Amino acid sequence: MATFFFDNDISFRVAEALGKLVHGHEVKPLRDVFPANTPDTEWIPEVGRKGWILISRDHNQRRRDTEHLALKDHGVRALYIRYSGTQDTLFADAARIIKNWPKIEKWGTTAAPGTLARLNSSDAIEKL
């Protein structure tokens, strides 16, 4: 069983709804594990230690040195749902994640630790 960890860049409501739909894996929003305002550099190491799969819209984590280093040093598998453009609505996020869940789930359970990828605008998963 894998744990998919959704940071605050995707609504906790989306993660909670997905958690009710997914069987065989856990889905955890950040606020269920850490205080909602916990800096990324504090929770990323714990996500890596636990072997959880990070799902985020914050593609800049890999561009900010301290966060990128934390992702790599702790072997976090991270999938970024949005990488450019305007911010989608809550319902658009939920629909896109649910529609693509089988490939997200497969990626998360087969990607090597430390792999960073994105779900691109064509809904394909690309390694970063």
DAMO-V375203 format. One record per backbone hydrogen bond with DSSP energy under -0.5 kcal/mol. CO is the residue of the C=O (numbers start at 1). NH is the residue of the N-H. If there is no record, write none. Layout:
BEGIN
co=CO nh=NH
co=CO nh=NH
END
This chain:
BEGIN
co=2 nh=4
co=2 nh=26
co=3 nh=5
co=3 nh=53
co=4 nh=6
co=4 nh=28
co=5 nh=7
co=5 nh=55
co=6 nh=30
co=7 nh=10
co=11 nh=14
co=11 nh=15
co=12 nh=16
co=13 nh=17
co=14 nh=18
co=15 nh=19
co=16 nh=20
co=17 nh=20
co=17 nh=21
co=18 nh=21
co=18 nh=22
co=26 nh=4
co=28 nh=6
co=29 nh=32
co=30 nh=33
co=30 nh=34
co=35 nh=38
co=39 nh=42
co=39 nh=43
co=40 nh=44
co=42 nh=46
co=43 nh=47
co=44 nh=48
co=45 nh=49
co=46 nh=50
co=47 nh=51
co=47 nh=52
co=48 nh=51
co=52 nh=54
co=52 nh=77
co=53 nh=5
co=54 nh=79
co=55 nh=7
co=56 nh=81
co=57 nh=59
co=58 nh=61
co=59 nh=62
co=60 nh=63
co=60 nh=64
co=63 nh=65
co=64 nh=68
co=65 nh=69
co=66 nh=70
co=67 nh=71
co=68 nh=72
co=69 nh=73
co=70 nh=74
co=71 nh=76
co=72 nh=75
co=75 nh=114
co=76 nh=78
co=77 nh=54
co=78 nh=117
co=79 nh=56
co=79 nh=81
co=80 nh=119
co=89 nh=93
co=90 nh=94
co=91 nh=95
co=92 nh=96
co=93 nh=97
co=94 nh=98
co=95 nh=99
co=96 nh=100
co=98 nh=101
co=100 nh=103
co=100 nh=104
co=101 nh=105
co=102 nh=106
co=103 nh=107
co=104 nh=108
co=105 nh=109
co=106 nh=110
co=107 nh=110
co=107 nh=111
co=112 nh=115
co=115 nh=78
co=116 nh=128
co=117 nh=80
co=118 nh=120
co=118 nh=126
co=120 nh=123
co=124 nh=120
co=124 nh=126
co=126 nh=118
END
